[in-house]
Amino acid sequence: MKVKTSITLSEDLLKVIDQQSDQFKNRSDFIETALRVFIAQMLRNKQNAKDLEIINKRADYLNKEAADVLEYQVIM
């Protein structure tokens, strides 16, 4: 369901939207697509930050395990 809303944009941004929106049905379609992409990237960034935090917390263990595997491979 679409809901009508009103936003205020700077003129230079609106000009760029108008120049690029020929690939879209209209300004609204362009802006909705841009927001969806931006929000998806924000969510990915948030998940990546969580993943990195987990990896960093486990870094010593993971490095020790990797070193053990490499040592085992050299012996074989």
PDB file with SEQRES, HELIX, SHEET and CRYST1 records, atoms N, CA, C and O in Angstrom:
SEQRES   1 A   76  MET LYS VAL LYS THR SER ILE THR LEU SER GLU ASP LEU          
SEQRES   2 A   76  LEU LYS VAL ILE ASP GLN GLN SER ASP GLN PHE LYS ASN          
SEQRES   3 A   76  ARG SER ASP PHE ILE GLU THR ALA LEU ARG VAL PHE ILE          
SEQRES   4 A   76  ALA GLN MET LEU ARG ASN LYS GLN ASN ALA LYS ASP LEU          
SEQRES   5 A   76  GLU ILE ILE ASN LYS ARG ALA ASP TYR LEU ASN LYS GLU          
SEQRES   6 A   76  ALA ALA ASP VAL LEU GLU TYR GLN VAL ILE MET                  
HELIX    1 AA1 GLU A   11  GLN A   20  1                                  10    
HELIX    2 AA2 SER A   21  GLN A   23  5                                   3    
HELIX    3 AA3 ARG A   27  LYS A   57  1                                  31    
HELIX    4 AA4 ALA A   59  ILE A   75  1                                  17    
CRYST1    1.000    1.000    1.000  90.00  90.00  90.00 P 1           1          
ATOM      1  N   MET A   1       0.836  -1.171   0.000  1.00  0.00           N  
ATOM      2  CA  MET A   1       0.000   0.000   0.000  1.00  0.00           C  
ATOM      3  C   MET A   1       0.888   1.244   0.000  1.00  0.00           C  
ATOM      4  O   MET A   1       1.829   1.347   0.787  1.00  0.00           O  
ATOM      5  N   LYS A   2       0.590   2.147  -0.855  1.00  0.00           N  
ATOM      6  CA  LYS A   2       1.337   3.405  -0.954  1.00  0.00           C  
ATOM      7  C   LYS A   2       0.649   4.457  -0.100  1.00  0.00           C  
ATOM      8  O   LYS A   2      -0.578   4.511  -0.024  1.00  0.00           O  
ATOM      9  N   VAL A   3       1.456   5.290   0.540  1.00  0.00           N  
ATOM     10  CA  VAL A   3       0.946   6.391   1.355  1.00  0.00           C  
ATOM     11  C   VAL A   3       1.562   7.670   0.829  1.00  0.00           C  
ATOM     12  O   VAL A   3       2.778   7.753   0.659  1.00  0.00           O  
ATOM     13  N   LYS A   4       0.751   8.645   0.576  1.00  0.00           N  
ATOM     14  CA  LYS A   4       1.242   9.917   0.066  1.00  0.00           C  
ATOM     15  C   LYS A   4       1.889  10.692   1.207  1.00  0.00           C  
ATOM     16  O   LYS A   4       1.343  10.774   2.307  1.00  0.00           O  
ATOM     17  N   THR A   5       3.068  11.262   0.926  1.00  0.00           N  
ATOM     18  CA  THR A   5       3.783  12.047   1.914  1.00  0.00           C  
ATOM     19  C   THR A   5       4.438  13.228   1.221  1.00  0.00           C  
ATOM     20  O   THR A   5       4.489  13.293  -0.007  1.00  0.00           O  
ATOM     21  N   SER A   6       4.922  14.130   1.996  1.00  0.00           N  
ATOM     22  CA  SER A   6       5.578  15.305   1.431  1.00  0.00           C  
ATOM     23  C   SER A   6       6.966  15.432   2.047  1.00  0.00           C  
ATOM     24  O   SER A   6       7.127  15.311   3.262  1.00  0.00           O  
ATOM     25  N   ILE A   7       7.959  15.673   1.210  1.00  0.00           N  
ATOM     26  CA  ILE A   7       9.330  15.880   1.696  1.00  0.00           C  
ATOM     27  C   ILE A   7       9.895  17.143   1.056  1.00  0.00           C  
ATOM     28  O   ILE A   7       9.422  17.596   0.014  1.00  0.00           O  
ATOM     29  N   THR A   8      10.896  17.690   1.692  1.00  0.00           N  
ATOM     30  CA  THR A   8      11.568  18.868   1.162  1.00  0.00           C  
ATOM     31  C   THR A   8      12.984  18.474   0.781  1.00  0.00           C  
ATOM     32  O   THR A   8      13.718  17.909   1.592  1.00  0.00           O  
ATOM     33  N   LEU A   9      13.365  18.773  -0.456  1.00  0.00           N  
ATOM     34  CA  LEU A   9      14.686  18.430  -0.962  1.00  0.00           C  
ATOM     35  C   LEU A   9      15.369  19.683  -1.484  1.00  0.00           C  
ATOM     36  O   LEU A   9      14.712  20.636  -1.904  1.00  0.00           O  
ATOM     37  N   SER A  10      16.676  19.669  -1.454  1.00  0.00           N  
ATOM     38  CA  SER A  10      17.420  20.795  -2.014  1.00  0.00           C  
ATOM     39  C   SER A  10      17.278  20.780  -3.540  1.00  0.00           C  
ATOM     40  O   SER A  10      17.086  19.727  -4.148  1.00  0.00           O  
ATOM     41  N   GLU A  11      17.377  21.953  -4.137  1.00  0.00           N  
ATOM     42  CA  GLU A  11      17.205  22.069  -5.589  1.00  0.00           C  
ATOM     43  C   GLU A  11      18.213  21.236  -6.357  1.00  0.00           C  
ATOM     44  O   GLU A  11      17.865  20.584  -7.342  1.00  0.00           O  
ATOM     45  N   ASP A  12      19.476  21.255  -5.906  1.00  0.00           N  
ATOM     46  CA  ASP A  12      20.498  20.508  -6.641  1.00  0.00           C  
ATOM     47  C   ASP A  12      20.222  19.008  -6.602  1.00  0.00           C  
ATOM     48  O   ASP A  12      20.458  18.312  -7.590  1.00  0.00           O  
ATOM     49  N   LEU A  13      19.730  18.506  -5.482  1.00  0.00           N  
ATOM     50  CA  LEU A  13      19.392  17.090  -5.392  1.00  0.00           C  
ATOM     51  C   LEU A  13      18.202  16.764  -6.292  1.00  0.00           C  
ATOM     52  O   LEU A  13      18.193  15.731  -6.961  1.00  0.00           O  
ATOM     53  N   LEU A  14      17.227  17.621  -6.309  1.00  0.00           N  
ATOM     54  CA  LEU A  14      16.055  17.404  -7.160  1.00  0.00           C  
ATOM     55  C   LEU A  14      16.440  17.402  -8.636  1.00  0.00           C  
ATOM     56  O   LEU A  14      15.879  16.632  -9.416  1.00  0.00           O  
ATOM     57  N   LYS A  15      17.383  18.247  -9.029  1.00  0.00           N  
ATOM     58  CA  LYS A  15      17.845  18.265 -10.420  1.00  0.00           C  
ATOM     59  C   LYS A  15      18.495  16.936 -10.786  1.00  0.00           C  
ATOM     60  O   LYS A  15      18.258  16.395 -11.866  1.00  0.00           O  
ATOM     61  N   VAL A  16      19.308  16.422  -9.886  1.00  0.00           N  
ATOM     62  CA  VAL A  16      19.959  15.135 -10.139  1.00  0.00           C  
ATOM     63  C   VAL A  16      18.919  14.023 -10.231  1.00  0.00           C  
ATOM     64  O   VAL A  16      19.007  13.152 -11.097  1.00  0.00           O  
ATOM     65  N   ILE A  17      17.943  14.055  -9.343  1.00  0.00           N  
ATOM     66  CA  ILE A  17      16.869  13.048  -9.389  1.00  0.00           C  
ATOM     67  C   ILE A  17      16.157  13.117 -10.728  1.00  0.00           C  
ATOM     68  O   ILE A  17      15.914  12.089 -11.360  1.00  0.00           O  
ATOM     69  N   ASP A  18      15.827  14.314 -11.158  1.00  0.00           N  
ATOM     70  CA  ASP A  18      15.128  14.472 -12.440  1.00  0.00           C  
ATOM     71  C   ASP A  18      15.989  13.986 -13.604  1.00  0.00           C  
ATOM     72  O   ASP A  18      15.472  13.406 -14.559  1.00  0.00           O  
ATOM     73  N   GLN A  19      17.296  14.221 -13.530  1.00  0.00           N  
ATOM     74  CA  GLN A  19      18.191  13.774 -14.602  1.00  0.00           C  
ATOM     75  C   GLN A  19      18.296  12.252 -14.648  1.00  0.00           C  
ATOM     76  O   GLN A  19      18.410  11.662 -15.722  1.00  0.00           O  
ATOM     77  N   GLN A  20      18.257  11.627 -13.480  1.00  0.00           N  
ATOM     78  CA  GLN A  20      18.450  10.179 -13.400  1.00  0.00           C  
ATOM     79  C   GLN A  20      17.146   9.391 -13.421  1.00  0.00           C  
ATOM     80  O   GLN A  20      17.164   8.173 -13.598  1.00  0.00           O  
ATOM     81  N   SER A  21      16.041  10.057 -13.247  1.00  0.00           N  
ATOM     82  CA  SER A  21      14.784   9.328 -13.063  1.00  0.00           C  
ATOM     83  C   SER A  21      14.165   8.830 -14.369  1.00  0.00           C  
ATOM     84  O   SER A  21      13.082   8.245 -14.344  1.00  0.00           O  
ATOM     85  N   ASP A  22      14.825   9.046 -15.507  1.00  0.00           N  
ATOM     86  CA  ASP A  22      14.271   8.547 -16.765  1.00  0.00           C  
ATOM     87  C   ASP A  22      14.203   7.019 -16.797  1.00  0.00           C  
ATOM     88  O   ASP A  22      13.477   6.448 -17.611  1.00  0.00           O  
ATOM     89  N   GLN A  23      14.947   6.364 -15.923  1.00  0.00           N  
ATOM     90  CA  GLN A  23      14.921   4.907 -15.843  1.00  0.00           C  
ATOM     91  C   GLN A  23      13.797   4.413 -14.928  1.00  0.00           C  
ATOM     92  O   GLN A  23      13.586   3.209 -14.780  1.00  0.00           O  
ATOM     93  N   PHE A  24      13.090   5.349 -14.324  1.00  0.00           N  
ATOM     94  CA  PHE A  24      12.037   5.007 -13.374  1.00  0.00           C  
ATOM     95  C   PHE A  24      10.714   5.605 -13.837  1.00  0.00           C  
ATOM     96  O   PHE A  24      10.679   6.467 -14.716  1.00  0.00           O  
ATOM     97  N   LYS A  25       9.624   5.132 -13.231  1.00  0.00           N  
ATOM     98  CA  LYS A  25       8.307   5.621 -13.626  1.00  0.00           C  
ATOM     99  C   LYS A  25       8.152   7.116 -13.348  1.00  0.00           C  
ATOM    100  O   LYS A  25       7.579   7.853 -14.150  1.00  0.00           O  
ATOM    101  N   ASN A  26       8.670   7.545 -12.205  1.00  0.00           N  
ATOM    102  CA  ASN A  26       8.531   8.941 -11.787  1.00  0.00           C  
ATOM    103  C   ASN A  26       9.485   9.229 -10.633  1.00  0.00           C  
ATOM    104  O   ASN A  26      10.239   8.350 -10.214  1.00  0.00           O  
ATOM    105  N   ARG A  27       9.454  10.446 -10.125  1.00  0.00           N  
ATOM    106  CA  ARG A  27      10.323  10.815  -8.998  1.00  0.00           C  
ATOM    107  C   ARG A  27      10.090   9.911  -7.797  1.00  0.00           C  
ATOM    108  O   ARG A  27      11.036   9.456  -7.153  1.00  0.00           O  
ATOM    109  N   SER A  28       8.837   9.661  -7.507  1.00  0.00           N  
ATOM    110  CA  SER A  28       8.513   8.842  -6.328  1.00  0.00           C  
ATOM    111  C   SER A  28       9.129   7.452  -6.440  1.00  0.00           C  
ATOM    112  O   SER A  28       9.672   6.931  -5.465  1.00  0.00           O  
ATOM    113  N   ASP A  29       9.046   6.857  -7.615  1.00  0.00           N  
ATOM    114  CA  ASP A  29       9.628   5.539  -7.830  1.00  0.00           C  
ATOM    115  C   ASP A  29      11.144   5.587  -7.640  1.00  0.00           C  
ATOM    116  O   ASP A  29      11.730   4.698  -7.022  1.00  0.00           O  
ATOM    117  N   PHE A  30      11.772   6.634  -8.178  1.00  0.00           N  
ATOM    118  CA  PHE A  30      13.213   6.815  -8.021  1.00  0.00           C  
ATOM    119  C   PHE A  30      13.586   6.925  -6.549  1.00  0.00           C  
ATOM    120  O   PHE A  30      14.492   6.237  -6.081  1.00  0.00           O  
ATOM    121  N   ILE A  31      12.889   7.790  -5.822  1.00  0.00           N  
ATOM    122  CA  ILE A  31      13.208   8.031  -4.411  1.00  0.00           C  
ATOM    123  C   ILE A  31      12.941   6.785  -3.580  1.00  0.00           C  
ATOM    124  O   ILE A  31      13.725   6.457  -2.690  1.00  0.00           O  
ATOM    125  N   GLU A  32      11.830   6.076  -3.862  1.00  0.00           N  
ATOM    126  CA  GLU A  32      11.539   4.856  -3.112  1.00  0.00           C  
ATOM    127  C   GLU A  32      12.623   3.802  -3.349  1.00  0.00           C  
ATOM    128  O   GLU A  32      13.059   3.131  -2.413  1.00  0.00           O  
ATOM    129  N   THR A  33      13.048   3.662  -4.585  1.00  0.00           N  
ATOM    130  CA  THR A  33      14.110   2.700  -4.898  1.00  0.00           C  
ATOM    131  C   THR A  33      15.414   3.084  -4.200  1.00  0.00           C  
ATOM    132  O   THR A  33      16.092   2.234  -3.623  1.00  0.00           O  
ATOM    133  N   ALA A  34      15.756   4.365  -4.258  1.00  0.00           N  
ATOM    134  CA  ALA A  34      16.986   4.832  -3.611  1.00  0.00           C  
ATOM    135  C   ALA A  34      16.940   4.588  -2.108  1.00  0.00           C  
ATOM    136  O   ALA A  34      17.935   4.168  -1.518  1.00  0.00           O  
ATOM    137  N   LEU A  35      15.806   4.845  -1.491  1.00  0.00           N  
ATOM    138  CA  LEU A  35      15.676   4.620  -0.045  1.00  0.00           C  
ATOM    139  C   LEU A  35      15.768   3.136   0.304  1.00  0.00           C  
ATOM    140  O   LEU A  35      16.382   2.762   1.303  1.00  0.00           O  
ATOM    141  N   ARG A  36      15.155   2.301  -0.522  1.00  0.00           N  
ATOM    142  CA  ARG A  36      15.242   0.851  -0.258  1.00  0.00           C  
ATOM    143  C   ARG A  36      16.689   0.355  -0.333  1.00  0.00           C  
ATOM    144  O   ARG A  36      17.129  -0.438   0.499  1.00  0.00           O  
ATOM    145  N   VAL A  37      17.415   0.831  -1.337  1.00  0.00           N  
ATOM    146  CA  VAL A  37      18.829   0.454  -1.473  1.00  0.00           C  
ATOM    147  C   VAL A  37      19.628   0.970  -0.283  1.00  0.00           C  
ATOM    148  O   VAL A  37      20.450   0.245   0.279  1.00  0.00           O  
ATOM    149  N   PHE A  38      19.391   2.216   0.100  1.00  0.00           N  
ATOM    150  CA  PHE A  38      20.111   2.816   1.222  1.00  0.00           C  
ATOM    151  C   PHE A  38      19.819   2.071   2.526  1.00  0.00           C  
ATOM    152  O   PHE A  38      20.736   1.780   3.295  1.00  0.00           O  
ATOM    153  N   ILE A  39      18.558   1.767   2.773  1.00  0.00           N  
ATOM    154  CA  ILE A  39      18.184   1.055   3.996  1.00  0.00           C  
ATOM    155  C   ILE A  39      18.775  -0.352   4.009  1.00  0.00           C  
ATOM    156  O   ILE A  39      19.249  -0.818   5.045  1.00  0.00           O  
ATOM    157  N   ALA A  40      18.748  -1.027   2.865  1.00  0.00           N  
ATOM    158  CA  ALA A  40      19.347  -2.364   2.785  1.00  0.00           C  
ATOM    159  C   ALA A  40      20.837  -2.302   3.104  1.00  0.00           C  
ATOM    160  O   ALA A  40      21.361  -3.176   3.794  1.00  0.00           O  
ATOM    161  N   GLN A  41      21.522  -1.271   2.604  1.00  0.00           N  
ATOM    162  CA  GLN A  41      22.954  -1.110   2.892  1.00  0.00           C  
ATOM    163  C   GLN A  41      23.181  -0.833   4.369  1.00  0.00           C  
ATOM    164  O   GLN A  41      24.121  -1.361   4.964  1.00  0.00           O  
ATOM    165  N   MET A  42      22.329  -0.013   4.962  1.00  0.00           N  
ATOM    166  CA  MET A  42      22.444   0.270   6.399  1.00  0.00           C  
ATOM    167  C   MET A  42      22.290  -1.012   7.213  1.00  0.00           C  
ATOM    168  O   MET A  42      23.038  -1.237   8.165  1.00  0.00           O  
ATOM    169  N   LEU A  43      21.324  -1.851   6.844  1.00  0.00           N  
ATOM    170  CA  LEU A  43      21.113  -3.104   7.559  1.00  0.00           C  
ATOM    171  C   LEU A  43      22.297  -4.047   7.373  1.00  0.00           C  
ATOM    172  O   LEU A  43      22.714  -4.715   8.319  1.00  0.00           O  
ATOM    173  N   ARG A  44      22.846  -4.104   6.143  1.00  0.00           N  
ATOM    174  CA  ARG A  44      24.048  -4.921   5.908  1.00  0.00           C  
ATOM    175  C   ARG A  44      25.210  -4.421   6.746  1.00  0.00           C  
ATOM    176  O   ARG A  44      25.936  -5.213   7.348  1.00  0.00           O  
ATOM    177  N   ASN A  45      25.387  -3.103   6.787  1.00  0.00           N  
ATOM    178  CA  ASN A  45      26.478  -2.533   7.586  1.00  0.00           C  
ATOM    179  C   ASN A  45      26.324  -2.882   9.058  1.00  0.00           C  
ATOM    180  O   ASN A  45      27.305  -3.195   9.734  1.00  0.00           O  
ATOM    181  N   LYS A  46      25.097  -2.828   9.553  1.00  0.00           N  
ATOM    182  CA  LYS A  46      24.838  -3.165  10.956  1.00  0.00           C  
ATOM    183  C   LYS A  46      25.161  -4.634  11.216  1.00  0.00           C  
ATOM    184  O   LYS A  46      25.787  -4.968  12.222  1.00  0.00           O  
ATOM    185  N   GLN A  47      24.729  -5.515  10.300  1.00  0.00           N  
ATOM    186  CA  GLN A  47      25.017  -6.940  10.460  1.00  0.00           C  
ATOM    187  C   GLN A  47      26.516  -7.209  10.348  1.00  0.00           C  
ATOM    188  O   GLN A  47      27.061  -8.008  11.110  1.00  0.00           O  
ATOM    189  N   ASN A  48      27.183  -6.548   9.408  1.00  0.00           N  
ATOM    190  CA  ASN A  48      28.632  -6.717   9.267  1.00  0.00           C  
ATOM    191  C   ASN A  48      29.358  -6.277  10.527  1.00  0.00           C  
ATOM    192  O   ASN A  48      30.327  -6.916  10.937  1.00  0.00           O  
ATOM    193  N   ALA A  49      28.901  -5.196  11.145  1.00  0.00           N  
ATOM    194  CA  ALA A  49      29.531  -4.719  12.384  1.00  0.00           C  
ATOM    195  C   ALA A  49      29.355  -5.751  13.495  1.00  0.00           C  
ATOM    196  O   ALA A  49      30.282  -5.998  14.267  1.00  0.00           O  
ATOM    197  N   LYS A  50      28.154  -6.362  13.580  1.00  0.00           N  
ATOM    198  CA  LYS A  50      27.927  -7.409  14.580  1.00  0.00           C  
ATOM    199  C   LYS A  50      28.827  -8.609  14.319  1.00  0.00           C  
ATOM    200  O   LYS A  50      29.431  -9.160  15.240  1.00  0.00           O  
ATOM    201  N   ASP A  51      28.910  -9.010  13.039  1.00  0.00           N  
ATOM    202  CA  ASP A  51      29.759 -10.149  12.683  1.00  0.00           C  
ATOM    203  C   ASP A  51      31.224  -9.875  13.025  1.00  0.00           C  
ATOM    204  O   ASP A  51      31.916 -10.738  13.566  1.00  0.00           O  
ATOM    205  N   LEU A  52      31.689  -8.664  12.702  1.00  0.00           N  
ATOM    206  CA  LEU A  52      33.071  -8.308  12.993  1.00  0.00           C  
ATOM    207  C   LEU A  52      33.338  -8.314  14.492  1.00  0.00           C  
ATOM    208  O   LEU A  52      34.407  -8.732  14.937  1.00  0.00           O  
ATOM    209  N   GLU A  53      32.367  -7.850  15.263  1.00  0.00           N  
ATOM    210  CA  GLU A  53      32.512  -7.861  16.723  1.00  0.00           C  
ATOM    211  C   GLU A  53      32.659  -9.293  17.235  1.00  0.00           C  
ATOM    212  O   GLU A  53      33.485  -9.562  18.108  1.00  0.00           O  
ATOM    213  N   ILE A  54      31.860 -10.207  16.692  1.00  0.00           N  
ATOM    214  CA  ILE A  54      31.952 -11.618  17.092  1.00  0.00           C  
ATOM    215  C   ILE A  54      33.308 -12.185  16.698  1.00  0.00           C  
ATOM    216  O   ILE A  54      33.950 -12.870  17.494  1.00  0.00           O  
ATOM    217  N   ILE A  55      33.745 -11.904  15.479  1.00  0.00           N  
ATOM    218  CA  ILE A  55      35.051 -12.401  15.014  1.00  0.00           C  
ATOM    219  C   ILE A  55      36.168 -11.854  15.885  1.00  0.00           C  
ATOM    220  O   ILE A  55      37.071 -12.596  16.272  1.00  0.00           O  
ATOM    221  N   ASN A  56      36.118 -10.578  16.194  1.00  0.00           N  
ATOM    222  CA  ASN A  56      37.169  -9.973  17.021  1.00  0.00           C  
ATOM    223  C   ASN A  56      37.186 -10.567  18.428  1.00  0.00           C  
ATOM    224  O   ASN A  56      38.255 -10.751  19.010  1.00  0.00           O  
ATOM    225  N   LYS A  57      36.012 -10.869  18.976  1.00  0.00           N  
ATOM    226  CA  LYS A  57      35.963 -11.485  20.308  1.00  0.00           C  
ATOM    227  C   LYS A  57      36.574 -12.883  20.290  1.00  0.00           C  
ATOM    228  O   LYS A  57      37.137 -13.336  21.286  1.00  0.00           O  
ATOM    229  N   ARG A  58      36.459 -13.559  19.157  1.00  0.00           N  
ATOM    230  CA  ARG A  58      36.947 -14.929  19.051  1.00  0.00           C  
ATOM    231  C   ARG A  58      38.293 -15.021  18.328  1.00  0.00           C  
ATOM    232  O   ARG A  58      38.752 -16.123  18.030  1.00  0.00           O  
ATOM    233  N   ALA A  59      38.931 -13.882  18.042  1.00  0.00           N  
ATOM    234  CA  ALA A  59      40.142 -13.847  17.215  1.00  0.00           C  
ATOM    235  C   ALA A  59      41.260 -14.716  17.777  1.00  0.00           C  
ATOM    236  O   ALA A  59      41.869 -15.487  17.036  1.00  0.00           O  
ATOM    237  N   ASP A  60      41.537 -14.607  19.063  1.00  0.00           N  
ATOM    238  CA  ASP A  60      42.634 -15.396  19.640  1.00  0.00           C  
ATOM    239  C   ASP A  60      42.393 -16.889  19.452  1.00  0.00           C  
ATOM    240  O   ASP A  60      43.295 -17.628  19.057  1.00  0.00           O  
ATOM    241  N   TYR A  61      41.178 -17.321  19.736  1.00  0.00           N  
ATOM    242  CA  TYR A  61      40.845 -18.733  19.575  1.00  0.00           C  
ATOM    243  C   TYR A  61      40.956 -19.156  18.115  1.00  0.00           C  
ATOM    244  O   TYR A  61      41.538 -20.196  17.809  1.00  0.00           O  
ATOM    245  N   LEU A  62      40.398 -18.352  17.217  1.00  0.00           N  
ATOM    246  CA  LEU A  62      40.428 -18.687  15.798  1.00  0.00           C  
ATOM    247  C   LEU A  62      41.852 -18.703  15.251  1.00  0.00           C  
ATOM    248  O   LEU A  62      42.193 -19.568  14.444  1.00  0.00           O  
ATOM    249  N   ASN A  63      42.683 -17.761  15.679  1.00  0.00           N  
ATOM    250  CA  ASN A  63      44.075 -17.736  15.229  1.00  0.00           C  
ATOM    251  C   ASN A  63      44.839 -18.951  15.733  1.00  0.00           C  
ATOM    252  O   ASN A  63      45.637 -19.536  15.001  1.00  0.00           O  
ATOM    253  N   LYS A  64      44.594 -19.331  16.985  1.00  0.00           N  
ATOM    254  CA  LYS A  64      45.255 -20.510  17.549  1.00  0.00           C  
ATOM    255  C   LYS A  64      44.822 -21.760  16.783  1.00  0.00           C  
ATOM    256  O   LYS A  64      45.645 -22.622  16.475  1.00  0.00           O  
ATOM    257  N   GLU A  65      43.533 -21.852  16.481  1.00  0.00           N  
ATOM    258  CA  GLU A  65      43.032 -23.002  15.742  1.00  0.00           C  
ATOM    259  C   GLU A  65      43.630 -23.045  14.331  1.00  0.00           C  
ATOM    260  O   GLU A  65      43.994 -24.119  13.852  1.00  0.00           O  
ATOM    261  N   ALA A  66      43.733 -21.907  13.671  1.00  0.00           N  
ATOM    262  CA  ALA A  66      44.315 -21.853  12.324  1.00  0.00           C  
ATOM    263  C   ALA A  66      45.791 -22.254  12.362  1.00  0.00           C  
ATOM    264  O   ALA A  66      46.262 -22.988  11.493  1.00  0.00           O  
ATOM    265  N   ALA A  67      46.509 -21.775  13.361  1.00  0.00           N  
ATOM    266  CA  ALA A  67      47.925 -22.132  13.488  1.00  0.00           C  
ATOM    267  C   ALA A  67      48.080 -23.632  13.712  1.00  0.00           C  
ATOM    268  O   ALA A  67      48.990 -24.253  13.163  1.00  0.00           O  
ATOM    269  N   ASP A  68      47.197 -24.212  14.512  1.00  0.00           N  
ATOM    270  CA  ASP A  68      47.227 -25.642  14.759  1.00  0.00           C  
ATOM    271  C   ASP A  68      46.993 -26.434  13.472  1.00  0.00           C  
ATOM    272  O   ASP A  68      47.675 -27.426  13.217  1.00  0.00           O  
ATOM    273  N   VAL A  69      46.044 -26.000  12.678  1.00  0.00           N  
ATOM    274  CA  VAL A  69      45.754 -26.666  11.402  1.00  0.00           C  
ATOM    275  C   VAL A  69      46.940 -26.559  10.461  1.00  0.00           C  
ATOM    276  O   VAL A  69      47.302 -27.536   9.805  1.00  0.00           O  
ATOM    277  N   LEU A  70      47.547 -25.388  10.389  1.00  0.00           N  
ATOM    278  CA  LEU A  70      48.717 -25.207   9.510  1.00  0.00           C  
ATOM    279  C   LEU A  70      49.884 -26.068   9.971  1.00  0.00           C  
ATOM    280  O   LEU A  70      50.587 -26.658   9.151  1.00  0.00           O  
ATOM    281  N   GLU A  71      50.090 -26.141  11.275  1.00  0.00           N  
ATOM    282  CA  GLU A  71      51.172 -26.965  11.800  1.00  0.00           C  
ATOM    283  C   GLU A  71      50.926 -28.439  11.461  1.00  0.00           C  
ATOM    284  O   GLU A  71      51.854 -29.162  11.097  1.00  0.00           O  
ATOM    285  N   TYR A  72      49.709 -28.863  11.579  1.00  0.00           N  
ATOM    286  CA  TYR A  72      49.341 -30.246  11.260  1.00  0.00           C  
ATOM    287  C   TYR A  72      49.598 -30.539   9.790  1.00  0.00           C  
ATOM    288  O   TYR A  72      50.078 -31.623   9.460  1.00  0.00           O  
ATOM    289  N   GLN A  73      49.289 -29.592   8.892  1.00  0.00           N  
ATOM    290  CA  GLN A  73      49.488 -29.782   7.472  1.00  0.00           C  
ATOM    291  C   GLN A  73      50.969 -29.888   7.130  1.00  0.00           C  
ATOM    292  O   GLN A  73      51.343 -30.645   6.235  1.00  0.00           O  
ATOM    293  N   VAL A  74      51.793 -29.154   7.815  1.00  0.00           N  
ATOM    294  CA  VAL A  74      53.234 -29.191   7.548  1.00  0.00           C  
ATOM    295  C   VAL A  74      53.808 -30.545   7.950  1.00  0.00           C  
ATOM    296  O   VAL A  74      54.685 -31.065   7.261  1.00  0.00           O  
ATOM    297  N   ILE A  75      53.343 -31.112   9.025  1.00  0.00           N  
ATOM    298  CA  ILE A  75      53.832 -32.393   9.513  1.00  0.00           C  
ATOM    299  C   ILE A  75      53.472 -33.522   8.556  1.00  0.00           C  
ATOM    300  O   ILE A  75      54.259 -34.446   8.350  1.00  0.00           O  
ATOM    301  N   MET A  76      52.311 -33.444   7.988  1.00  0.00           N  
ATOM    302  CA  MET A  76      51.850 -34.519   7.092  1.00  0.00           C  
ATOM    303  C   MET A  76      52.657 -34.457   5.862  1.00  0.00           C  
ATOM    304  O   MET A  76      52.457 -35.261   4.952  1.00  0.00           O  
TER     305      MET A  76                                                      
END                                                                             
